[in-house]
Amino acid sequence: QVQLVESGGGLVQAGGSLRLSCIASGLTFGSYAMGWFRQAPGKEREFVVVIDRSGGGTYHADSAQGRFTISRDNAKSTVYLQMNSLKPEDTAVYYCAADRSLGLPTRAYAYDYWGQGTQVTVSS
């Protein structure tokens, strides 16, 4: 029923850019806050950035501030993550997630639905 499908990952040199997309289906997209998380091998899944359901508010992890930008297009049921000035430590599987919230959730347990993830690898 509900599906979140990420795309746009790949291999990029340090200092380069990638744009990730996540298309949602089976839900009323405008009723959900949308977040991006990432997980490297052997590490905990960590919060990256979230956008509220209207697109009017965002909150970034310290590691993403000034480099990553989240946006959404509710008409297309799509959320984006523009990643600039990428560093090797950004290498991880990136997941989008949906939460039926009026706010800006940063904890994974708050989210109701998750995508399958897309691999981002940054070479030095």
N, C-alpha and C positions, 0 to 999 in steps of 0.2 A: 504493500500500500504506500507507505511513506518511503521515499528514496532521496538521498543526498549524494550527488555524484561530482567528485572533484576532478579537475583536469588542469594541465598547464605546468606540471612539474617537469624536471629534467636536470641536466648537467649544465652548470654555468661556472665561469671563472670568478674568482674573488673580485669584488667591485662591480660585478654585473647585475642584471635585473631579470626578474621573472614576474609574470602575472598569473596567479592562480584563479580559477573560477570554480564555483560550486552551484549546480543547478538543482533546485528542490522540486519535488512533485509529490502529490498526495496529501498536501497540507495547505492551509491558508497562509501563504508566505508572509503577508503583512502582519500577522498575529504573533510572529516569532522574532525574538532577538537571535542574531546569528554570530557565532564565534568561530575563530580559528585557533586550533591547538597544534602542537607538534610533539613528536616523540622520536628520540634518537635511540639506537640499540643500547639496551641495558639501563636506560634512563626512564624516569617518570614522565608521563604525559604532562606537558606544561602549557599553560595559557599563553597566547600570543596577543590577540586583539579581539574585541567584540564591538558590534554595532547594534543599536537598539532597533526596534521593529519599524520605526518610521524613517530611519537613516539620519535622524537629527543629532544623535549623540554617539560618541565612541570612547573607548578606553583601551589603552595600550600597556602591555608589559614593558618594563624598563628596556629590555633588549630590543624591542621593536620601535621605540620612540624615535622619531626623526628619520626612520628608514622605511617603515612599512605603513601602507595606507589601506584601510578597509573601506569598501563602498558597497552599495546594494542598488539593484534595479528591481523594484517590486513588481513592475509590469512584466518582467521576464523571469521572476522567481529565482533570481541569481544574486549571489554575493561574490565579491572579488577581493583578492589580496594582492596589491602591488608591492613588490619587494625590490628595493633598490640598495645599492652599496652592500651587496651580500658578502658575508664572511664565512669561512669554513665552519665555524661553530653554528651556523644556521642549518647545516646539513641535518635532515630529519625527514620523517614521514609527516606530512601536514594533513590535518583533518578539519573539515568543517562540521559544525554542530548547530542544532536548533533548539531553542528554549522558548516556551510560551511565557514570556516575561515582559513586563513594562520597563524593566531596568537594564542593567549591564552586568550580567553574571560572569564571574571569572573562574568559578570552580566547576570542574568537569561533572561532578555529581548533579549539578543543577540542570544539565542538558538532557533533553528527551530523545533526540535522534542524532545519529552520527553517520558520516560518509565513510567510504572504504579507505580513504587516504590516497595521497599522491606523493611520490618521492621527490625530494629536492636535494641535490648534491652540489656543493660548492667546492671547487678545487682551488688550491693555493698556487 
